[in-house]
Amino acid sequence: MSDLKQKDKIKMGADSQPVDQEKLPLVIFTVGTAASGKSSWAISMQAKHPALRIIILERDMIRIALQEAENGQAFSWGEWNPAWESKVQWLWEQRVHDAVKQCDVLILADTHLDAVELQKKATWLRELGVTDFTLKYFPALPLTDLLRRDQGRTHPVGGEALREHLKKIVAEDRYWAAIEGI
């Protein structure tokens, strides 16, 4: 490849390190309520595609690590301090920035129920040079099914959070519209 074409494929990252555009990953946004199967699906993708370097990032895992580091006790949603959300965001951005340089596929396994916020995340990733996006939509399940699934989780969110998620989830096409054409 000529030097001119090679230069077109290099973009400077936020840390002033060159990011090779040809090697940036496919980013998959999961969209669904808590207990809908997003994390299980992401893990199954790693198992089904061992030849691909797949990284899964979940804000909840950052929250768990942060709370356990801050107060030295096991994570509980009842003990979660919402004031830490800005730190969660900062840590998430750092991990995403590092991950895009290290993988073939980056699965952002969070709820992403707010289509406007999803579009902001996709725009931020586009500014990092990522160009390939898709999403995996998990349709809303009946509350009774979500409650049953939630109770089997290590860190259940509870019925109130699940009801709020069911109020927020919208049709799949709204999420596609948020990531297409940015």
C-alpha positions as CSV (number, residue, x, y, z in Angstrom):
1,M,0.0,0.0,0.0
2,S,1.4,3.4,-0.8
3,D,2.3,5.8,2.0
4,L,-0.5,8.1,1.0
5,K,-3.1,5.4,1.3
6,Q,-1.5,4.2,4.6
7,K,-1.7,7.7,6.1
8,D,-5.5,7.8,5.3
9,K,-6.0,4.8,7.4
10,I,-4.3,6.2,10.5
11,K,-6.1,8.4,13.0
12,M,-4.7,9.8,16.2
13,G,-6.3,8.4,19.3
14,A,-7.2,10.5,22.4
15,D,-3.8,9.6,23.9
16,S,-2.0,10.9,20.7
17,Q,-1.1,7.4,19.8
18,P,-1.8,6.4,16.2
19,V,-4.9,4.2,15.8
20,D,-4.9,2.0,12.7
21,Q,-8.3,2.3,11.2
22,E,-8.1,-1.1,9.4
23,K,-7.7,-2.8,12.8
24,L,-10.6,-1.2,14.7
25,P,-13.2,-3.6,15.9
26,L,-16.8,-4.2,15.1
27,V,-18.7,-2.7,18.1
28,I,-21.9,-4.5,19.1
29,F,-24.3,-2.7,21.4
30,T,-26.7,-4.9,23.4
31,V,-30.1,-3.4,24.0
32,G,-32.4,-4.9,26.6
33,T,-33.7,-4.8,30.1
34,A,-31.8,-6.2,33.0
35,A,-32.1,-10.0,33.2
36,S,-32.9,-10.2,29.4
37,G,-29.8,-12.3,28.6
38,K,-27.4,-9.7,27.3
39,S,-24.3,-10.9,29.3
40,S,-25.1,-14.6,28.7
41,W,-25.4,-13.9,24.9
42,A,-22.1,-12.0,24.9
43,I,-20.3,-14.8,26.7
44,S,-21.8,-17.3,24.3
45,M,-20.3,-15.3,21.4
46,Q,-16.9,-15.6,22.8
47,A,-17.4,-19.4,23.1
48,K,-18.8,-19.7,19.5
49,H,-16.1,-17.6,17.9
50,P,-12.8,-18.5,19.7
51,A,-10.7,-17.4,16.7
52,L,-11.9,-13.8,17.2
53,R,-10.6,-11.6,19.9
54,I,-13.9,-10.6,21.6
55,I,-13.9,-8.2,24.5
56,I,-17.0,-7.7,26.6
57,L,-17.4,-4.5,28.6
58,E,-20.2,-4.1,31.1
59,R,-20.8,-1.0,33.3
60,D,-22.1,-3.3,36.0
61,M,-18.8,-5.0,36.3
62,I,-17.1,-1.6,36.7
63,R,-19.7,-0.7,39.4
64,I,-19.1,-4.0,41.2
65,A,-15.3,-3.5,41.2
66,L,-15.6,0.1,42.2
67,Q,-17.9,-0.4,45.1
68,E,-15.9,-3.4,46.4
69,A,-12.7,-1.3,46.2
70,E,-14.2,1.7,47.8
71,N,-15.9,0.1,50.8
72,G,-14.3,-3.4,51.0
73,Q,-17.5,-5.3,51.0
74,A,-19.5,-7.4,48.5
75,F,-21.5,-5.5,45.9
76,S,-25.2,-4.7,46.6
77,W,-27.5,-2.5,44.5
78,G,-28.9,-1.3,47.9
79,E,-25.5,0.0,48.8
80,W,-24.6,1.5,45.4
81,N,-23.7,5.2,45.6
82,P,-25.1,7.0,42.5
83,A,-22.4,9.7,43.1
84,W,-19.9,7.2,41.7
85,E,-21.6,7.2,38.2
86,S,-19.2,9.8,36.8
87,K,-16.3,7.7,37.9
88,V,-17.9,4.6,36.3
89,Q,-18.3,6.7,33.0
90,W,-14.6,7.7,33.1
91,L,-13.4,4.1,33.8
92,W,-15.8,2.8,31.0
93,E,-14.4,5.3,28.5
94,Q,-10.8,4.3,29.4
95,R,-11.6,0.6,29.0
96,V,-13.3,1.2,25.7
97,H,-10.4,3.3,24.4
98,D,-8.0,0.5,25.4
99,A,-10.2,-2.3,24.1
100,V,-10.6,-0.8,20.5
101,K,-6.9,-1.3,20.1
102,Q,-6.9,-4.9,21.3
103,C,-9.9,-6.8,19.8
104,D,-11.7,-7.8,16.7
105,V,-15.2,-7.4,18.3
106,L,-16.1,-5.2,21.2
107,I,-19.4,-6.1,22.8
108,L,-20.8,-3.3,25.0
109,A,-23.1,-5.4,27.1
110,D,-25.3,-2.8,28.8
111,T,-29.0,-2.0,28.7
112,H,-28.7,0.9,26.3
113,L,-32.4,1.6,26.7
114,D,-32.1,5.3,26.0
115,A,-31.8,5.7,22.2
116,V,-30.4,9.3,22.6
117,E,-27.7,8.1,24.9
118,L,-26.9,5.2,22.6
119,Q,-26.5,7.7,19.8
120,K,-24.1,9.7,21.9
121,K,-22.0,6.6,22.6
122,A,-21.9,5.7,18.9
123,T,-20.9,9.2,18.0
124,W,-18.1,9.2,20.6
125,L,-16.9,5.8,19.2
126,R,-17.0,7.3,15.7
127,E,-14.7,10.1,17.0
128,L,-12.3,7.4,18.1
129,G,-12.3,6.1,14.5
130,V,-14.7,3.2,14.9
131,T,-16.8,2.8,11.8
132,D,-18.5,-0.6,12.2
133,F,-21.5,-0.8,14.6
134,T,-24.4,-3.2,15.0
135,L,-26.7,-4.1,17.8
136,K,-28.3,-7.1,19.4
137,Y,-31.8,-6.4,20.6
138,F,-33.4,-8.4,23.4
139,P,-37.2,-7.8,23.3
140,A,-39.0,-7.1,26.5
141,L,-40.0,-10.2,28.4
142,P,-43.0,-10.4,30.8
143,L,-42.1,-8.9,34.2
144,T,-42.7,-12.3,35.9
145,D,-40.0,-13.9,33.6
146,L,-37.6,-11.1,34.3
147,L,-38.2,-11.4,38.1
148,R,-37.5,-15.1,38.0
149,R,-34.3,-14.6,35.9
150,D,-33.2,-11.7,38.1
151,Q,-33.5,-13.8,41.3
152,G,-31.0,-16.3,39.8
153,R,-28.4,-13.6,39.2
154,T,-25.4,-12.9,41.5
155,H,-26.4,-9.2,41.8
156,P,-30.2,-8.9,41.3
157,V,-31.5,-5.5,40.4
158,G,-35.0,-6.1,41.8
159,G,-38.6,-5.6,40.7
160,E,-38.6,-1.8,40.8
161,A,-35.6,-1.5,38.4
162,L,-37.1,-4.1,36.1
163,R,-40.4,-2.2,35.9
164,E,-38.5,1.0,35.1
165,H,-36.6,-0.8,32.3
166,L,-39.9,-2.2,30.9
167,K,-41.2,1.4,30.7
168,K,-38.1,2.6,28.9
169,I,-37.5,0.0,26.3
170,V,-38.8,1.0,22.8
171,A,-39.1,-0.7,19.4
172,E,-35.9,-2.1,17.9
173,D,-36.0,0.3,14.9
174,R,-35.5,3.3,17.3
175,Y,-32.2,1.9,18.4
176,W,-31.1,1.1,14.8
177,A,-31.9,4.7,13.9
178,A,-29.7,5.9,16.7
179,I,-26.6,4.2,15.4
180,E,-27.1,4.4,11.7
181,G,-25.9,7.4,9.7
182,I,-23.7,8.9,12.4
